[in-house]
């Protein structure tokens, strides 16, 4: 039915929007180093007032860092939908944004705190990154189950390519924990991110 509707909308000239959210759970001694990349991208997004070019560059850096740390991947999940109405796509982006923002310890540290001795802070061994995007057209690498190593690598690479193809219309990244010194335990991962599937 969806394939039939897709073909019908191609004939009527309607734009196809893909909205999806990707979860990546990493575990290990080195995962806390990713918080620097994530918080830097968050600060750049605020500083540039949500400029899509800057958001896309931040997304590329985040996806490349995740790909470089694939030995720490533990579990993943994804969800999404296809829309032919831009307003409906926007509403779904807002819904996913609100849900991600309410997840455990997902508020980033947007201001550098010079008083904090970062060496004294405990380093979390668990990190969950939530990436929400809206793009135009068909993105087969994201419109499938990403709960395997190969599919997740293809999905993250597709996100990078969407930026360079200038097809992204919305980008949001949340992560838990969001601040150096906050810790996310294995039990908290299970309790707050029940959709995750072991890789």
C-alpha beads as a LAMMPS data file, in Angstrom:
LAMMPS data file: protein, C-alpha beads

199 atoms
198 bonds

1 atom types
1 bond types

-500.0 500.0 xlo xhi
-500.0 500.0 ylo yhi
-500.0 500.0 zlo zhi

Masses

1 110.0

Atoms # bond

1 1 1 0.000 0.000 0.000
2 1 1 2.755 2.476 0.895
3 1 1 4.688 1.684 -2.292
4 1 1 1.525 2.298 -4.321
5 1 1 0.957 5.635 -2.534
6 1 1 4.617 6.586 -3.112
7 1 1 4.227 5.993 -6.848
8 1 1 0.966 7.960 -6.931
9 1 1 2.579 10.909 -5.184
10 1 1 5.483 10.822 -7.650
11 1 1 2.970 11.362 -10.441
12 1 1 1.256 14.222 -8.608
13 1 1 4.606 15.901 -7.923
14 1 1 4.416 15.824 -4.130
15 1 1 7.693 16.018 -2.221
16 1 1 8.575 12.948 -0.173
17 1 1 9.960 13.614 3.310
18 1 1 11.716 11.008 5.452
19 1 1 11.799 11.706 9.200
20 1 1 13.815 9.322 11.334
21 1 1 15.558 8.989 14.668
22 1 1 18.620 6.805 15.178
23 1 1 19.793 5.615 18.610
24 1 1 23.370 4.435 19.159
25 1 1 24.451 3.053 22.549
26 1 1 28.196 2.890 23.183
27 1 1 29.919 1.345 26.209
28 1 1 33.548 1.354 27.299
29 1 1 36.276 3.365 28.950
30 1 1 36.766 5.701 25.986
31 1 1 33.138 6.680 25.226
32 1 1 33.253 9.789 27.446
33 1 1 35.686 11.376 24.965
34 1 1 32.784 11.627 22.498
35 1 1 31.072 14.096 24.844
36 1 1 33.569 16.735 23.703
37 1 1 32.551 16.280 20.059
38 1 1 28.846 16.239 20.932
39 1 1 28.932 19.316 23.176
40 1 1 31.086 21.226 20.677
41 1 1 28.495 20.560 17.952
42 1 1 25.705 21.631 20.334
43 1 1 27.491 24.911 21.144
44 1 1 28.105 25.579 17.431
45 1 1 24.391 24.986 16.731
46 1 1 23.452 27.586 19.355
47 1 1 26.146 30.060 18.234
48 1 1 25.001 29.889 14.600
49 1 1 21.321 30.082 15.620
50 1 1 20.458 26.784 13.962
51 1 1 22.028 27.476 10.562
52 1 1 21.483 24.298 8.508
53 1 1 24.994 24.371 7.057
54 1 1 26.557 24.510 10.514
55 1 1 24.145 21.877 11.849
56 1 1 25.068 19.625 8.934
57 1 1 28.797 20.042 9.537
58 1 1 28.226 19.158 13.194
59 1 1 26.223 16.097 12.160
60 1 1 29.031 14.972 9.843
61 1 1 31.577 15.301 12.665
62 1 1 29.330 13.364 15.059
63 1 1 28.645 10.560 12.558
64 1 1 32.337 10.266 11.681
65 1 1 33.217 10.060 15.399
66 1 1 30.587 7.364 15.931
67 1 1 31.931 5.398 12.969
68 1 1 35.481 5.678 14.338
69 1 1 34.285 4.353 17.722
70 1 1 32.319 1.384 16.328
71 1 1 34.214 -1.058 18.584
72 1 1 32.248 0.471 21.485
73 1 1 28.810 0.040 19.888
74 1 1 26.559 -2.096 22.091
75 1 1 23.027 -1.610 20.818
76 1 1 20.996 0.512 18.432
77 1 1 17.477 1.311 17.313
78 1 1 15.717 3.501 14.811
79 1 1 12.238 4.707 14.012
80 1 1 10.674 6.970 11.464
81 1 1 8.023 7.643 8.881
82 1 1 7.490 8.971 5.379
83 1 1 5.367 12.058 4.732
84 1 1 4.127 13.915 1.678
85 1 1 3.031 16.926 3.713
86 1 1 5.759 19.224 5.044
87 1 1 3.626 20.285 8.022
88 1 1 3.039 16.686 9.113
89 1 1 6.752 15.956 8.740
90 1 1 7.538 19.011 10.894
91 1 1 5.069 17.886 13.556
92 1 1 6.744 14.464 13.725
93 1 1 10.193 16.081 14.016
94 1 1 8.864 18.142 16.954
95 1 1 7.404 15.006 18.558
96 1 1 10.725 13.147 18.306
97 1 1 12.635 16.234 19.537
98 1 1 10.411 16.503 22.616
99 1 1 10.789 12.813 23.411
100 1 1 14.589 12.884 22.980
101 1 1 14.906 16.027 25.123
102 1 1 13.026 14.321 27.957
103 1 1 15.314 11.302 28.013
104 1 1 17.572 10.810 31.007
105 1 1 20.370 13.410 31.374
106 1 1 20.085 14.666 27.795
107 1 1 20.619 18.413 28.358
108 1 1 23.972 19.493 26.884
109 1 1 26.530 21.718 28.590
110 1 1 26.337 24.742 26.289
111 1 1 28.608 26.940 28.373
112 1 1 32.207 26.126 29.176
113 1 1 32.757 26.049 32.928
114 1 1 36.307 27.070 33.747
115 1 1 35.894 26.288 37.453
116 1 1 35.455 22.570 36.908
117 1 1 38.447 20.289 37.275
118 1 1 37.644 17.884 34.433
119 1 1 40.326 15.405 35.541
120 1 1 38.509 14.907 38.854
121 1 1 35.135 14.163 37.249
122 1 1 34.028 10.542 36.848
123 1 1 33.840 9.367 33.228
124 1 1 30.698 7.558 32.161
125 1 1 31.125 4.126 30.606
126 1 1 27.795 4.358 28.763
127 1 1 26.634 6.891 26.172
128 1 1 23.442 6.990 24.099
129 1 1 23.355 9.294 21.068
130 1 1 19.980 10.161 19.521
131 1 1 20.031 11.673 16.017
132 1 1 16.794 12.974 14.465
133 1 1 16.715 14.174 10.869
134 1 1 14.211 15.121 8.193
135 1 1 15.259 14.864 4.567
136 1 1 13.752 15.052 1.124
137 1 1 13.467 12.056 -1.162
138 1 1 14.135 8.381 -0.557
139 1 1 16.845 7.212 1.855
140 1 1 16.841 3.425 1.741
141 1 1 19.766 3.163 4.198
142 1 1 17.643 4.875 6.878
143 1 1 14.300 3.345 5.922
144 1 1 15.298 -0.065 7.251
145 1 1 16.160 -1.754 10.549
146 1 1 19.519 -0.392 11.731
147 1 1 20.013 -2.896 14.562
148 1 1 23.036 -4.545 12.948
149 1 1 26.619 -3.323 12.636
150 1 1 26.579 -3.146 8.829
151 1 1 23.158 -1.459 8.624
152 1 1 24.107 1.105 11.276
153 1 1 27.359 1.942 9.473
154 1 1 25.413 2.384 6.228
155 1 1 22.824 4.556 8.006
156 1 1 25.423 6.861 9.585
157 1 1 27.219 7.147 6.248
158 1 1 23.890 8.021 4.592
159 1 1 23.412 10.854 7.109
160 1 1 26.811 12.270 6.120
161 1 1 25.928 12.021 2.432
162 1 1 22.543 13.720 2.943
163 1 1 24.348 16.777 4.297
164 1 1 26.646 17.002 1.280
165 1 1 23.701 16.403 -1.074
166 1 1 21.879 19.293 0.695
167 1 1 18.796 17.148 1.283
168 1 1 18.519 17.631 5.052
169 1 1 15.654 19.842 6.255
170 1 1 15.971 19.310 10.027
171 1 1 18.772 18.044 12.280
172 1 1 18.601 17.415 16.030
173 1 1 21.099 15.580 18.210
174 1 1 20.563 14.608 21.838
175 1 1 22.831 12.486 24.001
176 1 1 22.755 10.938 27.434
177 1 1 24.595 11.755 29.587
178 1 1 25.121 15.203 28.109
179 1 1 27.637 16.585 30.603
180 1 1 31.089 15.447 31.588
181 1 1 30.821 14.124 35.132
182 1 1 27.280 12.755 34.719
183 1 1 27.091 8.986 34.607
184 1 1 24.710 6.664 32.787
185 1 1 24.589 3.167 34.231
186 1 1 23.700 -0.029 32.390
187 1 1 20.422 -0.205 34.360
188 1 1 19.591 3.382 33.389
189 1 1 20.232 2.548 29.741
190 1 1 17.742 -0.328 29.962
191 1 1 15.181 1.752 31.835
192 1 1 15.340 4.923 29.762
193 1 1 16.049 3.480 26.306
194 1 1 13.915 0.313 26.112
195 1 1 13.870 0.341 22.282
196 1 1 17.591 -0.467 22.018
197 1 1 18.446 -3.812 20.411
198 1 1 21.857 -5.468 21.027
199 1 1 24.174 -5.384 18.025

Bonds

1 1 1 2
2 1 2 3
3 1 3 4
4 1 4 5
5 1 5 6
6 1 6 7
7 1 7 8
8 1 8 9
9 1 9 10
10 1 10 11
11 1 11 12
12 1 12 13
13 1 13 14
14 1 14 15
15 1 15 16
16 1 16 17
17 1 17 18
18 1 18 19
19 1 19 20
20 1 20 21
21 1 21 22
22 1 22 23
23 1 23 24
24 1 24 25
25 1 25 26
26 1 26 27
27 1 27 28
28 1 28 29
29 1 29 30
30 1 30 31
31 1 31 32
32 1 32 33
33 1 33 34
34 1 34 35
35 1 35 36
36 1 36 37
37 1 37 38
38 1 38 39
39 1 39 40
40 1 40 41
41 1 41 42
42 1 42 43
43 1 43 44
44 1 44 45
45 1 45 46
46 1 46 47
47 1 47 48
48 1 48 49
49 1 49 50
50 1 50 51
51 1 51 52
52 1 52 53
53 1 53 54
54 1 54 55
55 1 55 56
56 1 56 57
57 1 57 58
58 1 58 59
59 1 59 60
60 1 60 61
61 1 61 62
62 1 62 63
63 1 63 64
64 1 64 65
65 1 65 66
66 1 66 67
67 1 67 68
68 1 68 69
69 1 69 70
70 1 70 71
71 1 71 72
72 1 72 73
73 1 73 74
74 1 74 75
75 1 75 76
76 1 76 77
77 1 77 78
78 1 78 79
79 1 79 80
80 1 80 81
81 1 81 82
82 1 82 83
83 1 83 84
84 1 84 85
85 1 85 86
86 1 86 87
87 1 87 88
88 1 88 89
89 1 89 90
90 1 90 91
91 1 91 92
92 1 92 93
93 1 93 94
94 1 94 95
95 1 95 96
96 1 96 97
97 1 97 98
98 1 98 99
99 1 99 100
100 1 100 101
101 1 101 102
102 1 102 103
103 1 103 104
104 1 104 105
105 1 105 106
106 1 106 107
107 1 107 108
108 1 108 109
109 1 109 110
110 1 110 111
111 1 111 112
112 1 112 113
113 1 113 114
114 1 114 115
115 1 115 116
116 1 116 117
117 1 117 118
118 1 118 119
119 1 119 120
120 1 120 121
121 1 121 122
122 1 122 123
123 1 123 124
124 1 124 125
125 1 125 126
126 1 126 127
127 1 127 128
128 1 128 129
129 1 129 130
130 1 130 131
131 1 131 132
132 1 132 133
133 1 133 134
134 1 134 135
135 1 135 136
136 1 136 137
137 1 137 138
138 1 138 139
139 1 139 140
140 1 140 141
141 1 141 142
142 1 142 143
143 1 143 144
144 1 144 145
145 1 145 146
146 1 146 147
147 1 147 148
148 1 148 149
149 1 149 150
150 1 150 151
151 1 151 152
152 1 152 153
153 1 153 154
154 1 154 155
155 1 155 156
156 1 156 157
157 1 157 158
158 1 158 159
159 1 159 160
160 1 160 161
161 1 161 162
162 1 162 163
163 1 163 164
164 1 164 165
165 1 165 166
166 1 166 167
167 1 167 168
168 1 168 169
169 1 169 170
170 1 170 171
171 1 171 172
172 1 172 173
173 1 173 174
174 1 174 175
175 1 175 176
176 1 176 177
177 1 177 178
178 1 178 179
179 1 179 180
180 1 180 181
181 1 181 182
182 1 182 183
183 1 183 184
184 1 184 185
185 1 185 186
186 1 186 187
187 1 187 188
188 1 188 189
189 1 189 190
190 1 190 191
191 1 191 192
192 1 192 193
193 1 193 194
194 1 194 195
195 1 195 196
196 1 196 197
197 1 197 198
198 1 198 199
